[in-house]
């Protein structure tokens, strides 16, 4: 009983012997690869376009911050912390 089940599980796919079947499988493989290549190119172009749009949106959204950096000074608040612990002075 176990022997008959293993026959269905063990499926052996061999290369076709007929030249036209070989050619057909080859053409199907090349077509599949070309479809995946074109899909990948469009997906990559879409990601690049989204990145450019994202960067432009960020630049247009916060022009005041960029002008402050270009001026050479950044406005901010600070607090002086003294080193009282000997472990911090190392």
C-alpha positions as CSV (number, residue, x, y, z in Angstrom):
1,X,0.0,0.0,0.0
2,X,2.8,2.4,0.8
3,X,4.5,1.4,-2.4
4,X,1.6,2.4,-4.6
5,X,1.4,5.9,-3.0
6,X,5.0,6.6,-3.5
7,X,4.6,6.1,-7.2
8,X,2.3,9.1,-7.4
9,X,4.5,11.3,-5.3
10,X,7.6,10.4,-7.3
11,X,7.0,12.3,-10.6
12,X,9.9,12.2,-13.0
13,X,10.0,15.0,-15.6
14,X,12.2,14.2,-18.5
15,X,13.3,16.4,-21.4
16,X,11.1,15.9,-24.5
17,X,12.6,14.1,-27.4
18,X,10.7,15.6,-30.2
19,X,12.5,18.7,-31.7
20,X,9.4,20.8,-32.1
21,X,8.4,20.2,-28.5
22,X,11.9,21.2,-27.4
23,X,11.6,24.3,-29.5
24,X,8.2,25.1,-28.1
25,X,9.4,24.8,-24.5
26,X,12.4,26.9,-25.3
27,X,10.2,29.7,-26.8
28,X,7.8,29.5,-23.8
29,X,10.8,29.9,-21.5
30,X,12.2,32.9,-23.5
31,X,8.8,34.5,-23.5
32,X,8.4,34.0,-19.8
33,X,11.8,35.5,-19.1
34,X,11.1,38.5,-21.3
35,X,7.8,39.2,-19.6
36,X,9.5,39.1,-16.2
37,X,12.2,41.4,-17.5
38,X,9.7,44.0,-18.7
39,X,7.7,43.7,-15.5
40,X,10.9,44.3,-13.5
41,X,11.9,47.3,-15.6
42,X,8.5,48.9,-15.1
43,X,8.6,48.2,-11.4
44,X,12.0,49.7,-11.1
45,X,11.1,52.8,-13.1
46,X,8.0,53.2,-10.9
47,X,10.1,53.0,-7.7
48,X,12.6,55.6,-9.1
49,X,9.7,57.9,-10.1
50,X,8.1,57.5,-6.6
51,X,11.5,58.4,-5.0
52,X,11.9,61.5,-7.1
53,X,8.3,62.6,-6.4
54,X,8.9,62.0,-2.6
55,X,12.1,64.0,-2.6
56,X,10.4,66.9,-4.5
57,X,7.5,66.8,-2.1
58,X,9.8,67.0,0.9
59,X,11.8,69.9,-0.6
60,X,8.6,71.8,-1.4
61,X,7.1,71.1,2.0
62,X,9.9,72.6,4.1
63,X,11.8,75.4,2.4
64,X,12.4,77.3,5.6
65,X,14.6,74.6,7.1
66,X,16.8,74.6,4.0
67,X,17.2,78.3,4.1
68,X,18.4,78.2,7.7
69,X,21.0,75.6,6.9
70,X,22.2,77.6,3.8
71,X,22.7,80.6,6.0
72,X,25.2,78.8,8.1
73,X,23.4,79.0,11.4
74,X,20.8,76.8,13.0
75,X,18.7,78.2,15.8
76,X,18.3,76.1,18.8
77,X,18.4,75.9,22.6
78,X,21.1,74.2,24.7
79,X,22.0,73.4,28.3
80,X,25.4,73.0,29.8
81,X,26.0,69.7,31.6
82,X,28.8,69.6,34.1
83,X,30.9,66.5,34.6
84,X,30.6,65.7,38.2
85,X,30.9,61.9,38.1
86,X,34.5,60.6,37.8
87,X,33.3,57.9,35.4
88,X,32.1,60.5,33.0
89,X,35.5,62.3,32.8
90,X,37.3,59.4,31.1
